[in-house]
């Protein structure tokens, strides 16, 4: 059975549920910070950090939101009426689109945040498409109007074009517009009248976001949209109470994703106030709550009335488009730096991740100690691996591959919409970079500010390793963003990397003497004194072929030459590879060794003789 028609139900006028959606770095979390401050969420004298909603260490380091989180502010109208605004802060990156889709199931409207200088970008398109599909009302906030290069009027026109491009209905296009500076904590409805606080935004949310349609007398229906954990009470299920009232210690019908219904009992009910949870006896329809006592509940399931269980529709998310193999560490240095080394621990950790991340898939491979993990994009996979290495895992991670599918008996691959912003002088270099990767230009816009924006449709596999080359060609000035667009027939073969690898041919510590003789012919990834092993990649060759080298060679001393007579040699600084850069760099016959202490690149097949035999066999097969 489905939920009753919302048009026939009453509303809870004291609650507003809203999600903030935007592209990466357009100011979502900063705006939530300002709303919390101005609503009196923090006590006087309390130490307040920036981006209080980004609670994970990884979120703070990367400056992005990875998981959706909810908070609540209480706002008083001029007439004294109090309204509770439940705010869901969502990730801006399309790789974490599963978080956005879950967040939208919890709310009745969205705040679309757009940078006043950059305008709508690919991720803006992605999150807006999701909101329009659910027919959620939109409030447009043009943020960062205090930027020197702000162009709010043009950006509003671009947003209207985006709505039309996404086939929005007339009532969806009729959205209110407000201009803000989240960092300064101001908002205004008129650009000619500078704002002093966020009161205009609060008023707009209260007036234009509809109150939740509820029926408190109806049987209980609560949709589980997210999961959390507490060290004292265990798993917490975050729910949107659609109908009825949810109470402490209440017996419920647990409607599982597979269609079965079990009896269960709710433990404690929590409501979010500001950035903290507080225990309550009950919560009414329209609220967003966290409940304990359900150890195995998962996302998309329904908590319903025992006597009249009516499951709600299960949350659906987009299918993954990228995959990579994750297995235990099999290198000669395995077990020296981490504490979690076995396949059993790795499988248990991946199963745990599946519980709270509905956009992931984990498939068995031919090997018992490795699994294929499918996700939305490179960043989502890199974040997962980074979290696991911080927990003490040692891993071997393969090259990211696209997830293909057969459509009408034709092999199809995922296509991305790529948006590039570069200074005019780099236009030719970027065009030459994209052309071999079979990108098709859709749009070229010159705003007259010295910058050019290009939009391409390009195969997803062509973007693996693209970012590093792009930043090199544009000298770090270019910006690129991409988002999944759809599937198209396989575009054929393409070479991702034009240069080969420098591979160590023996085990031992690297020496300055050996590095001195190599550094003119290649770019090295390791400094002197680093432990290496046969098959480990220590640099990038200047030529297309791989080269095995002795990077552990020492200078021999004789009675004719003493070590003290050497001249000083300057070493070129080695290139430090982050995890994301390492995943982008590797080819099909290479992988990344990830430990809590290091990120190493290596060949899948370590012995040089075995690799030579394999290469010869491939050449003979092609001939």
SEBA-886475 format. One record per residue (C-alpha): residue number from 1; z, x, y. Coordinates in nm, 3 decimals. Layout:
BEGIN
NUM/Z/X/Y
...
//
This chain:
BEGIN
1/0.000/0.000/0.000
2/-0.060/0.113/0.357
3/0.149/0.080/0.666
4/0.124/-0.242/0.868
5/-0.119/-0.269/1.157
6/0.042/-0.095/1.459
7/-0.099/-0.354/1.700
8/0.120/-0.624/1.547
9/0.441/-0.428/1.582
10/0.696/-0.375/1.856
11/0.748/-0.042/2.031
12/1.044/0.184/2.089
13/1.024/0.223/2.470
14/1.282/0.503/2.488
15/1.081/0.755/2.282
16/0.755/0.943/2.337
17/0.607/1.166/2.067
18/0.354/1.417/2.197
19/0.185/1.733/2.065
20/0.066/2.014/2.290
21/-0.271/2.147/2.175
22/-0.480/2.426/2.322
23/-0.666/2.747/2.259
24/-0.473/3.068/2.192
25/-0.288/3.205/2.496
26/-0.358/2.912/2.728
27/0.014/2.857/2.785
28/0.144/2.597/2.538
29/0.472/2.766/2.450
30/0.531/2.874/2.811
31/0.490/2.511/2.925
32/0.740/2.392/2.662
33/0.983/2.658/2.790
34/0.950/2.525/3.145
35/0.998/2.163/3.027
36/1.314/2.260/2.840
37/1.454/2.443/3.142
38/1.387/2.163/3.391
39/1.526/1.895/3.163
40/1.862/2.073/3.147
41/1.827/2.180/2.783
42/2.006/2.509/2.843
43/2.366/2.518/2.954
44/2.453/2.693/3.277
45/2.490/3.069/3.230
46/2.314/3.071/2.892
47/2.084/3.363/2.817
48/1.732/3.223/2.785
49/1.449/3.426/2.634
50/1.081/3.363/2.708
51/0.885/3.160/2.451
52/1.202/3.018/2.297
53/0.992/2.813/2.050
54/0.839/3.128/1.895
55/1.134/3.196/1.667
56/0.963/3.426/1.411
57/0.957/3.802/1.476
58/0.586/3.805/1.393
59/0.517/3.534/1.653
60/0.690/3.733/1.923
61/0.513/4.056/1.829
62/0.166/3.903/1.819
63/0.224/3.668/2.113
64/0.090/3.368/1.922
65/0.240/3.058/1.764
66/0.201/3.058/1.384
67/0.395/2.750/1.273
68/0.429/2.415/1.450
69/0.780/2.337/1.578
70/0.932/2.036/1.746
71/1.182/2.006/2.026
72/1.301/1.723/2.244
73/1.377/1.679/2.614
74/1.550/1.391/2.785
75/1.398/1.278/3.113
76/1.534/1.020/3.354
77/1.306/0.793/3.551
78/1.390/0.736/3.918
79/1.540/0.397/3.817
80/1.783/0.575/3.582
81/1.609/0.483/3.253
82/1.631/0.768/3.000
83/1.329/0.861/2.789
84/1.341/1.107/2.501
85/1.020/1.310/2.474
86/0.970/1.470/2.132
87/0.737/1.766/2.184
88/0.553/1.945/1.903
89/0.433/2.296/1.991
90/0.126/2.374/1.781
91/-0.061/2.698/1.702
92/-0.373/2.758/1.907
93/-0.556/2.960/1.644
94/-0.786/2.769/1.409
95/-0.666/2.978/1.114
96/-0.341/2.781/1.136
97/-0.524/2.450/1.164
98/-0.317/2.302/0.882
99/-0.016/2.319/1.116
100/-0.211/2.131/1.385
101/-0.319/1.858/1.144
102/0.038/1.802/1.030
103/0.165/1.798/1.387
104/-0.086/1.532/1.488
105/0.045/1.307/1.210
106/0.386/1.309/1.384
107/0.281/1.202/1.735
108/0.131/0.918/1.938
109/-0.056/1.126/2.196
110/-0.153/1.483/2.288
111/-0.138/1.712/2.588
112/-0.463/1.910/2.600
113/-0.394/2.238/2.778
114/-0.690/2.429/2.922
115/-0.690/2.760/3.111
116/-0.812/2.709/3.469
117/-1.023/3.027/3.448
118/-1.142/3.046/3.086
119/-1.209/2.676/3.037
120/-1.242/2.513/2.693
121/-1.298/2.764/2.411
122/-1.377/2.720/2.036
123/-1.019/2.647/1.933
124/-1.000/2.389/2.213
125/-1.295/2.217/2.048
126/-1.128/2.237/1.706
127/-0.792/2.083/1.805
128/-0.952/1.820/2.028
129/-1.184/1.711/1.748
130/-0.879/1.649/1.529
131/-0.703/1.446/1.802
132/-1.010/1.232/1.874
133/-1.060/1.160/1.504
134/-0.707/1.011/1.497
135/-0.781/0.820/1.822
136/-0.482/0.975/1.999
137/-0.470/0.936/2.381
138/-0.517/1.262/2.572
139/-0.349/1.396/2.887
140/-0.544/1.692/3.029
141/-0.335/1.972/3.180
142/-0.537/2.239/3.364
143/-0.298/2.536/3.345
144/-0.280/2.872/3.525
145/-0.415/2.736/3.855
146/-0.238/3.027/4.025
147/-0.482/3.278/3.869
148/-0.703/3.463/4.114
149/-1.017/3.362/3.919
150/-0.911/2.999/3.864
151/-1.189/2.740/3.884
152/-1.016/2.409/3.804
153/-1.295/2.176/3.922
154/-1.559/2.344/3.702
155/-1.317/2.350/3.407
156/-1.257/1.975/3.433
157/-1.635/1.921/3.423
158/-1.657/2.143/3.113
159/-1.383/1.938/2.945
160/-1.576/1.617/3.016
161/-1.884/1.781/2.859
162/-1.676/1.876/2.557
163/-1.557/1.516/2.514
164/-1.917/1.393/2.529
165/-2.026/1.666/2.288
166/-1.760/1.547/2.039
167/-1.886/1.184/2.067
168/-1.565/1.057/2.226
169/-1.538/0.682/2.297
170/-1.526/0.548/2.653
171/-1.152/0.480/2.641
172/-1.092/0.836/2.515
173/-1.288/0.993/2.802
174/-1.082/0.803/3.058
175/-0.798/1.058/3.047
176/-0.553/1.150/3.327
177/-0.571/1.503/3.475
178/-0.285/1.714/3.605
179/-0.284/2.073/3.732
180/-0.002/2.313/3.649
181/0.132/2.664/3.646
182/0.350/2.681/3.334
183/0.491/3.023/3.425
184/0.604/2.897/3.767
185/0.714/2.560/3.621
186/0.511/2.344/3.861
187/0.262/2.058/3.825
188/0.063/1.843/4.066
189/-0.186/1.558/4.051
190/-0.368/1.685/4.360
191/-0.484/2.045/4.404
192/-0.441/2.015/4.780
193/-0.072/1.933/4.736
194/0.112/2.221/4.558
195/0.372/2.113/4.303
196/0.739/2.211/4.317
197/0.845/2.117/3.961
198/0.723/1.942/3.644
199/0.831/1.591/3.743
200/0.467/1.470/3.782
201/0.399/1.582/3.423
202/0.708/1.404/3.285
203/0.607/1.087/3.471
204/0.251/1.107/3.338
205/0.371/1.153/2.978
206/0.608/0.857/3.006
207/0.338/0.633/3.159
208/0.025/0.735/2.965
209/0.152/0.835/2.616
210/0.220/0.510/2.427
211/0.566/0.444/2.287
212/0.574/0.454/1.904
213/0.483/0.125/1.735
214/0.775/0.042/1.505
215/0.941/-0.229/1.304
216/1.308/-0.150/1.258
217/1.360/-0.457/1.037
218/1.084/-0.355/0.795
219/1.150/-0.151/0.479
220/1.198/0.223/0.535
221/0.885/0.441/0.561
222/0.917/0.805/0.661
223/0.629/1.054/0.627
224/0.720/1.417/0.544
225/0.510/1.632/0.780
226/0.677/1.973/0.759
227/0.942/2.170/0.575
228/1.222/2.396/0.688
229/1.519/2.564/0.525
230/1.885/2.600/0.613
231/2.105/2.864/0.449
232/2.386/2.609/0.401
233/2.211/2.283/0.304
234/1.887/2.413/0.148
235/1.544/2.259/0.204
236/1.496/2.032/0.505
237/1.218/1.774/0.519
238/1.085/1.701/0.869
239/0.982/1.336/0.883
240/0.834/1.086/1.123
241/1.021/0.756/1.073
242/0.737/0.502/1.080
243/0.936/0.188/0.994
244/1.293/0.092/0.926
245/1.604/0.303/0.975
246/1.695/0.623/0.790
247/2.068/0.681/0.724
248/2.298/0.953/0.595
249/2.353/0.935/0.212
250/2.093/0.656/0.186
251/1.925/0.600/-0.155
252/1.545/0.615/-0.114
253/1.227/0.587/-0.317
254/1.058/0.926/-0.315
255/0.682/0.859/-0.327
256/0.529/1.183/-0.453
257/0.183/1.318/-0.383
258/0.071/1.256/-0.743
259/0.144/0.881/-0.713
260/0.475/0.872/-0.902
261/0.789/0.724/-0.747
262/1.139/0.864/-0.808
263/1.483/0.763/-0.688
264/1.656/1.012/-0.460
265/1.938/1.027/-0.211
266/1.922/1.158/0.143
267/2.195/1.404/0.239
268/2.237/1.472/0.610
269/2.010/1.334/0.886
270/1.940/1.565/1.182
271/1.789/1.487/1.522
272/1.644/1.757/1.745
273/1.804/1.781/2.088
274/1.649/2.049/2.308
275/1.608/2.347/2.075
276/1.897/2.265/1.842
277/1.951/2.018/1.557
278/2.251/1.786/1.554
279/2.383/1.564/1.272
280/2.361/1.186/1.317
281/2.459/0.887/1.107
282/2.117/0.724/1.134
283/1.782/0.745/1.312
284/1.561/0.456/1.417
285/1.190/0.406/1.372
286/0.974/0.624/1.598
287/1.203/0.928/1.574
288/1.121/1.269/1.431
289/1.408/1.374/1.203
290/1.505/1.642/0.952
291/1.678/1.533/0.630
292/1.848/1.733/0.355
293/1.919/1.655/-0.009
294/1.561/1.659/-0.141
295/1.517/1.996/-0.307
296/1.158/1.953/-0.430
297/1.001/1.730/-0.162
298/0.665/1.853/-0.026
299/0.446/1.783/0.273
300/0.254/1.455/0.281
301/0.501/1.259/0.065
302/0.680/0.941/0.173
303/1.047/0.844/0.173
304/1.052/0.465/0.131
305/1.284/0.173/0.067
306/1.427/0.159/-0.287
307/1.354/-0.211/-0.333
308/1.012/-0.214/-0.164
309/0.850/0.132/-0.185
310/0.532/0.148/0.025
311/0.380/0.500/0.033
312/0.197/0.610/0.348
313/-0.144/0.783/0.334
314/-0.115/1.149/0.229
315/-0.193/1.408/0.500
316/-0.530/1.573/0.438
317/-0.633/1.914/0.575
318/-0.962/2.103/0.592
319/-1.065/2.310/0.294
320/-1.019/2.691/0.305
321/-1.321/2.901/0.402
322/-1.201/3.257/0.323
323/-1.033/3.416/0.023
324/-0.896/3.750/-0.089
325/-0.729/3.890/-0.399
326/-0.360/3.981/-0.376
327/-0.201/4.174/-0.662
328/0.080/4.416/-0.733
329/0.053/4.775/-0.612
330/-0.134/4.989/-0.869
331/-0.164/5.315/-0.674
332/-0.001/5.648/-0.778
333/0.256/5.593/-0.499
334/0.363/5.250/-0.629
335/0.736/5.183/-0.633
336/0.833/5.450/-0.383
337/0.866/5.235/-0.069
338/0.923/4.871/-0.166
339/1.180/4.674/-0.366
340/0.967/4.388/-0.501
341/0.707/4.531/-0.736
342/0.648/4.293/-1.028
343/0.386/4.025/-1.085
344/0.658/3.768/-1.153
345/0.814/3.816/-0.808
346/0.472/3.807/-0.642
347/0.374/3.481/-0.813
348/0.708/3.321/-0.723
349/0.657/3.420/-0.357
350/0.305/3.274/-0.347
351/0.430/2.950/-0.506
352/0.702/2.932/-0.239
353/0.440/2.974/0.035
354/0.232/2.691/-0.112
355/0.521/2.449/-0.068
356/0.525/2.477/0.311
357/0.162/2.570/0.380
358/-0.076/2.295/0.276
359/-0.387/2.480/0.396
360/-0.347/2.760/0.135
361/-0.482/2.767/-0.222
362/-0.375/3.010/-0.495
363/-0.604/3.057/-0.798
364/-0.561/3.264/-1.112
365/-0.792/3.563/-1.160
366/-0.898/3.751/-1.474
367/-0.605/3.989/-1.426
368/-0.251/3.867/-1.497
369/-0.107/4.064/-1.202
370/-0.346/3.945/-0.927
371/-0.425/3.609/-0.766
372/-0.701/3.477/-0.541
373/-0.553/3.334/-0.219
374/-0.776/3.103/-0.014
375/-0.709/3.028/0.352
376/-0.874/2.930/0.681
377/-0.937/3.278/0.813
378/-0.852/3.647/0.822
379/-0.558/3.604/1.056
380/-0.383/3.353/0.831
381/-0.423/3.584/0.531
382/-0.311/3.889/0.732
383/0.000/3.704/0.855
384/0.091/3.607/0.498
385/0.055/3.968/0.377
386/0.250/4.098/0.678
387/0.540/3.859/0.608
388/0.546/3.965/0.241
389/0.549/4.339/0.320
390/0.846/4.281/0.553
391/1.025/4.112/0.265
392/0.989/4.430/0.055
393/0.671/4.361/-0.145
394/0.420/4.627/-0.242
395/0.071/4.478/-0.266
396/-0.290/4.558/-0.334
397/-0.514/4.343/-0.114
398/-0.888/4.307/-0.170
399/-1.169/4.257/0.078
400/-1.184/3.907/0.233
401/-1.467/3.697/0.088
402/-1.613/3.367/0.202
403/-1.557/3.058/-0.011
404/-1.902/2.921/-0.094
405/-1.985/2.577/-0.228
406/-2.287/2.401/-0.380
407/-2.427/2.123/-0.160
408/-2.732/1.934/-0.297
409/-2.789/2.213/-0.553
410/-2.805/2.469/-0.271
411/-2.561/2.760/-0.232
412/-2.396/2.717/0.110
413/-2.158/2.935/0.308
414/-1.920/2.860/0.598
415/-2.060/2.892/0.950
416/-1.847/2.977/1.254
417/-1.894/2.890/1.619
418/-1.850/3.221/1.801
419/-1.770/3.235/2.174
420/-1.797/3.571/2.352
421/-1.695/3.658/2.710
422/-1.816/4.000/2.830
423/-1.902/4.177/3.156
424/-2.275/4.154/3.237
425/-2.343/4.522/3.164
426/-2.248/4.473/2.794
427/-2.481/4.176/2.736
428/-2.750/4.385/2.565
429/-2.505/4.573/2.342
430/-2.342/4.251/2.220
431/-2.680/4.088/2.153
432/-2.782/4.391/1.945
433/-2.452/4.369/1.758
434/-2.486/4.000/1.668
435/-2.858/3.997/1.578
436/-2.830/4.189/1.244
437/-2.545/3.956/1.147
438/-2.785/3.660/1.168
439/-2.612/3.489/1.460
440/-2.808/3.216/1.645
441/-2.743/3.185/2.016
442/-2.660/2.831/2.125
443/-2.566/2.884/2.488
444/-2.565/3.154/2.755
445/-2.375/3.089/3.079
446/-2.332/3.319/3.378
447/-2.056/3.192/3.605
448/-2.160/3.431/3.882
449/-1.833/3.624/3.856
450/-1.982/3.926/3.679
451/-1.896/3.781/3.337
452/-2.122/3.615/3.083
453/-2.027/3.364/2.813
454/-2.234/3.342/2.495
455/-2.201/3.093/2.212
456/-2.340/3.163/1.865
457/-2.350/2.998/1.525
458/-2.294/3.281/1.278
459/-2.206/3.311/0.905
460/-1.831/3.357/0.855
461/-1.879/3.670/0.641
462/-2.066/3.837/0.928
463/-1.747/3.827/1.135
464/-1.547/4.030/0.882
465/-1.518/4.366/1.055
466/-1.699/4.243/1.366
467/-1.401/4.251/1.606
468/-1.348/4.628/1.583
469/-1.714/4.711/1.651
470/-1.726/4.452/1.929
471/-1.427/4.601/2.112
472/-1.577/4.950/2.074
473/-1.912/4.844/2.221
474/-1.753/4.657/2.512
475/-1.491/4.933/2.571
476/-1.212/4.686/2.510
477/-1.318/4.450/2.791
478/-1.481/4.175/2.581
479/-1.311/3.863/2.445
480/-1.421/3.676/2.136
481/-1.302/3.360/1.963
482/-1.444/3.173/1.668
483/-1.377/2.851/1.482
484/-1.511/2.693/1.164
485/-1.819/2.476/1.230
486/-1.956/2.368/0.890
487/-2.165/2.481/0.593
488/-2.524/2.604/0.589
489/-2.749/2.754/0.317
490/-2.673/3.116/0.224
491/-2.823/3.344/0.490
492/-2.903/3.635/0.258
493/-2.771/3.988/0.232
494/-2.624/4.173/0.530
495/-2.454/4.509/0.558
496/-2.121/4.486/0.727
497/-2.045/4.856/0.778
498/-2.300/5.124/0.859
499/-2.075/5.423/0.783
500/-1.925/5.542/0.459
501/-1.570/5.645/0.374
502/-1.400/5.983/0.352
503/-1.210/5.986/0.020
504/-0.940/6.229/-0.092
505/-1.026/6.404/-0.420
506/-0.672/6.506/-0.524
507/-0.304/6.431/-0.487
508/-0.087/6.614/-0.235
509/0.012/6.639/0.134
510/-0.262/6.671/0.396
511/-0.282/7.000/0.586
512/-0.379/7.084/0.943
513/-0.613/7.356/0.810
514/-0.817/7.107/0.605
515/-0.817/6.848/0.886
516/-0.951/7.108/1.131
517/-1.262/7.163/0.921
518/-1.318/6.787/0.866
519/-1.250/6.632/1.206
520/-1.591/6.726/1.354
521/-1.776/6.533/1.083
522/-1.570/6.216/1.066
523/-1.291/6.001/1.210
524/-0.967/6.057/1.019
525/-0.695/5.797/0.951
526/-0.412/6.032/0.847
527/-0.214/6.306/1.028
528/-0.106/6.637/0.872
529/0.175/6.613/0.618
530/0.075/6.269/0.481
531/0.096/6.220/0.105
532/-0.246/6.124/-0.035
533/-0.389/6.071/-0.383
534/-0.729/6.081/-0.554
535/-0.934/5.781/-0.441
536/-0.738/5.719/-0.119
537/-0.956/5.666/0.192
538/-0.852/5.911/0.462
539/-1.127/5.857/0.720
540/-1.464/5.713/0.819
541/-1.777/5.920/0.756
542/-2.038/5.969/1.027
543/-2.307/5.894/0.763
544/-2.367/5.586/0.546
545/-2.255/5.749/0.219
546/-1.903/5.806/0.089
547/-1.780/6.167/0.076
548/-1.505/6.311/-0.144
549/-1.310/6.586/0.034
550/-1.016/6.817/-0.028
551/-0.788/6.726/0.263
552/-0.494/6.911/0.103
553/-0.660/7.259/0.121
554/-0.426/7.533/0.240
555/-0.514/7.854/0.423
556/-0.487/8.151/0.189
557/-0.303/8.456/0.319
558/-0.408/8.814/0.230
559/-0.294/9.163/0.326
560/-0.586/9.173/0.568
561/-0.485/8.862/0.759
562/-0.145/8.728/0.846
563/-0.053/8.375/0.942
564/0.086/8.496/1.276
565/-0.257/8.616/1.389
566/-0.413/8.270/1.389
567/-0.544/8.117/1.704
568/-0.419/7.776/1.814
569/-0.636/7.487/1.695
570/-0.634/7.146/1.864
571/-0.632/6.848/1.629
572/-0.807/6.526/1.727
573/-0.556/6.235/1.716
574/-0.602/6.028/1.402
575/-0.693/5.659/1.415
576/-0.402/5.430/1.332
577/-0.515/5.121/1.139
578/-0.327/4.794/1.165
579/-0.327/4.557/0.868
580/-0.595/4.333/1.027
581/-0.815/4.634/1.109
582/-0.774/4.769/0.755
583/-0.885/4.436/0.606
584/-1.185/4.434/0.836
585/-1.281/4.794/0.751
586/-1.290/4.789/0.371
587/-1.601/4.726/0.162
588/-1.634/4.544/-0.170
589/-1.537/4.848/-0.380
590/-1.229/4.919/-0.163
591/-0.890/4.761/-0.112
592/-0.576/4.796/0.100
593/-0.243/4.919/-0.032
594/0.033/4.743/0.165
595/0.396/4.854/0.147
596/0.696/4.803/0.379
597/0.642/5.156/0.514
598/0.265/5.202/0.523
599/-0.085/5.052/0.514
600/-0.324/5.268/0.308
601/-0.690/5.227/0.229
602/-0.815/5.320/-0.117
603/-1.099/5.276/-0.362
604/-1.052/5.010/-0.630
605/-1.156/5.270/-0.886
606/-0.959/5.586/-0.806
607/-1.115/5.868/-1.022
608/-1.419/6.022/-0.852
609/-1.602/6.069/-1.186
610/-1.566/5.700/-1.271
611/-1.694/5.599/-0.928
612/-1.994/5.829/-0.962
613/-2.079/5.676/-1.302
614/-2.052/5.325/-1.155
615/-2.279/5.413/-0.859
616/-2.537/5.566/-1.093
617/-2.531/5.259/-1.317
618/-2.588/5.031/-1.016
619/-2.884/5.242/-0.899
620/-3.040/5.233/-1.246
621/-2.991/4.857/-1.264
622/-3.170/4.807/-0.931
623/-3.454/5.034/-1.039
//
